[in-house]
Amino acid sequence: MSVGNEAFDGLGARPLMTMDQSKGNEYDAVVIVEPRHGLPLLDPDPASKTKEADRRLLRVAITRARHLVVLVRPIGVLLLTPPA
């Protein structure tokens, strides 16, 4: 059974969507989930040709939130930024 956006009307909630699909929308809170198996949020290879595009897409997802951003990441994955 699939649930369309109309099921969430009036609740202030939206179903899951990709970061690309979030462009042009704004929400009170955004939850970004990195899968355990699959592509990481950012390619850890510094020579990656997609690194800048990945960063821009992640920025789009983060800036969709008016008040709160939650990043959910698997245990043991590489840090998004080097430790201070």
HUFENTA-V731064 format. One record per residue. N is the residue number from 0. RES is the residue in one small letter. PHI is phi in whole degrees, 0 to 359 (NA if undefined). D_LAST is the distance of its C-alpha to the last C-alpha in Angstrom with 2 decimals. Layout:
BEGIN
<<N;RES;PHI;D_LAST> <N;RES;PHI;D_LAST>>
END
This chain:
BEGIN
<<0;m;NA;46.67> <1;s;252;44.46> <2;v;246;43.44> <3;g;273;43.36> <4;n;301;41.66> <5;e;298;44.87> <6;a;292;44.22> <7;f;258;41.19> <8;d;304;42.96> <9;g;85;42.92> <10;l;264;40.12> <11;g;76;37.23> <12;a;245;35.80> <13;r;226;35.68> <14;p;288;35.77> <15;l;299;33.05> <16;m;210;32.54> <17;t;281;30.50> <18;m;297;27.93> <19;d;299;30.64> <20;q;292;33.17> <21;s;281;31.07> <22;k;305;31.46> <23;g;86;33.55> <24;n;254;33.18> <25;e;218;31.42> <26;y;224;30.83> <27;d;296;29.83> <28;a;221;27.25> <29;v;229;25.89> <30;v;245;24.82> <31;i;249;23.26> <32;v;248;23.84> <33;e;265;22.56> <34;p;290;25.32> <35;r;292;25.02> <36;h;244;27.31> <37;g;131;27.33> <38;l;280;25.09> <39;p;287;21.38> <40;l;302;20.19> <41;l;230;18.63> <42;d;294;19.95> <43;p;288;17.41> <44;d;284;19.59> <45;p;297;18.30> <46;a;267;22.03> <47;s;299;23.10> <48;k;282;25.73> <49;t;260;24.99> <50;k;304;21.24> <51;e;294;22.00> <52;a;295;24.69> <53;d;298;22.52> <54;r;296;19.89> <55;r;297;22.87> <56;l;294;24.41> <57;l;296;21.38> <58;r;298;21.22> <59;v;302;24.95> <60;a;298;24.54> <61;i;294;21.87> <62;t;280;23.99> <63;r;284;27.07> <64;a;273;26.02> <65;r;280;27.43> <66;h;231;25.65> <67;l;218;23.57> <68;v;235;21.53> <69;v;239;20.95> <70;l;259;19.20> <71;v;250;20.85> <72;r;231;19.42> <73;p;295;20.89> <74;i;293;19.52> <75;g;88;18.02> <76;v;280;17.21> <77;l;296;14.39> <78;l;294;11.28> <79;l;288;11.99> <80;t;227;8.72> <81;p;296;6.42> <82;p;296;3.81> <83;a;282;0.00>>
END
